[in-house]
Amino acid sequence: MTKLLLADDHDLVREMIAEYLRVQGGFDVFVAESLESALKVQEKNVPFQLVMLDLMMPGMDSLSGLAVMKSRAGCPVAILSGTGTPEVARRALRSWAAGFLPKTLDPQSLVAAVHHMLLGETYTPLDFLESGDTEAEGKVHLTPRETDVLVGVLDGKSNKEIARDLDIQEVTVKLHLKTLSRKLGAKNRTQAAMIARDMGLT
């Protein structure tokens, strides 16, 4: 079975992506929460066929962590990001990343991207690169209540649990999720939460 190493410092995001890859791709996925722990997992469980590193997790120091892992792994190393701009993606690809994977990729596209990189090809998200360098980080403004709802999602709570914690109606939670997802350009509540987390909005 093809072995992948996925490193992301947020539990919910990491496990969601890992589950996509296990269920839809049939991969054997190992996980880590920082560059340091990823290096330890890599040393203990070689050989991996592909390593995927979150751009914003501890130890990455922008793209320097990519170089460190590439020197150790002996396999392709890709970058994952929820908020990286097209320019960041281009820098990663110029630094010989095996690919740049926006966290907004749907499960099927993510699995296809992994297969592409396993064949020795570079995954280049053309639509993302051609979208232009937006300053999304400076344009997204969430209300305090939207932020409260996102925190609940990041904690793995259901809409009903969030509604109970915030003493509001469940339909109100759904409305907040719809609004904030539109602001963040997210397709669903989990994507909204991980994009907001990478942007430092929660």
N, C-alpha and C positions, 0 to 999 in steps of 0.2 A: 504494500500500500504506500502511496506517495505521502511523504512526511513534510508537513509545513510547520513553520514557527511563526506565530502571530503575537506581536507585542503591542499592548495598548494599556495605559494606566487606569482606564475606567472599566470597572467590572462588567457593567451592563453592556457597554459597547463591545468589549472584547468577547464576551460570551455569545452575544448575538451574532457577530461576524463569524466566530469559530463554528457556531452551530450551522450557519448557512453553508459553510465550506464542508462540514462533515456530512450533513444531510443531502445537500444538493450536488456536492462535488465528489463525495465518497473519499475525502482525504483524511489522513490521520493528522489531526491538528494539535500541536503543543502550544501552550500560551505562557506569556510572561507579562509583568506589569511595568517594567522599566528596561532601559538598555542594559543595565548591569545584570538584572535577572535573566534577560534574554541571552546574554553572553554565557551565563552559567548553564542555562537549559541547552544551549547550542553545544557546549563542550561535553555535556553528559549524554546527549542523545544523537550525536552525529551518525550517519550523514543526513542532513536535511536537503530537500530538493529546492526549497524556496523559503526565504525569510521575508516577513512583512513588518515594517516598523512604523508606529505612529509618529508623525512629525513632532508632536508637542509633548511627548511623555518625558519623564525625568531621565536625564543623561544624554538626551539627543543633541542639545546645544545646537539648534538649527540642523544643518545637514552634516555636522561633523560626526554624529553617531552613525551615519550611513557609511562613512569611510572606515570607521572602526569595525563595524560588523562585516563589511566586505572583506577586510583583511583577515578575518577569523573564520568566516562561514564556509568558504569554498563552494558557494552556490549563489544563484541570483538573489539580490536583496532589493525589495521594492519599498516605496514610501506610501503610507496611508495618511490621509488628512481630511478633516471636516471643514477646514477654513483656509487652507493654502490657496493663494491666488494663482492664476496662470503663470505668472513670473516665477513663483516658488516652484511650480511644477517643472517649468523649463530648466531651472537651476538644478533640480534633482536629476532630471534626465541628462543634463550636461555632466553631472557628477557620476554618471554611469549607473544610476538606479535602473533596476530591471523594469520598472514601471512606476507610474504615479497613479494611485487609486483613490479617487474622491470617495468619501464615505457615503455619498448620495447614490452610488451605484446600486441598482437593484440586484437581488441575489443572483439572477441568471447572468447578468453582465459581469458580476464579480467572479463567478466561477469561470466564465469564458476568458476573462482577463488572466486568471491564474493559469489556465491551460495554455494560453498564449505565451506566458513567461516561462512555463515549464518546457516549452519547445525551443527555448533559447532566444525568443523574440522579445523586443522591448514593447511594453504596453504603453501606448500614448493616447490619452483621452482627448481625441481631436475636438469634440464638441466643447469640452471644458477649456482647452487651450484657445479656442477661437472665440470664447465668450467675452474676452477682454478682461483687463485688470480692474475689477470693481473694488471699491473700498467698502465692502459690506460691513467690516468690523465697525466702521464709523457711522454707518447709516441705520443699523438695526437698533431700535429702542423698544425694549419690552417694558410693559407696565409692571409695577410691583406684584400685582396679582398673577400676571402671566409668568413671572419669574417663580412665584410660589408653586404654580402648577407644574412648571418644568422641574423644579426640585423634587416634587413628588414622583414624576415620571422617572427621573434619574435614580430615585430610591426604589424603583421597581414596583410602585404602587398602582393599583387599578384606578380608573376614573372615580369609582364609587368610594374608594378609600381616600383619595385626594379630596373629594367633595366633603367627606366626613371630617377630615383633618382641618379643612379651611372653613367649615361651617357654611358651605354654599351648596346649591343644587348640582346634581351630576350633569344636567344639561348645560349649566354655566361652565363647568369644567370643559365640556366638549367644545363650547363656543370659544373659550380662551385658547384651547389647543388648535382649533381651526385658524384663528386669527394669528397666533404666534407662528404656526407652521407656514402660513403665507408670508409673513415677514422674513422668515429665515430661508425660504425657498425649499422647505422640507416636504417630503411626500407623505410622511406619517409621524406619529408622536415620538417614536424611537429616534428617527433621524433628526427631528427637531431638537430633542434633548441632547444628542451627541454633538450636533453643530453648535448649539448654544454653549455647551460645556467647553468645546474647543475654542470658542470665541471669548471665554471667560465671562459669560453673561449670567452664570449661575454660581 
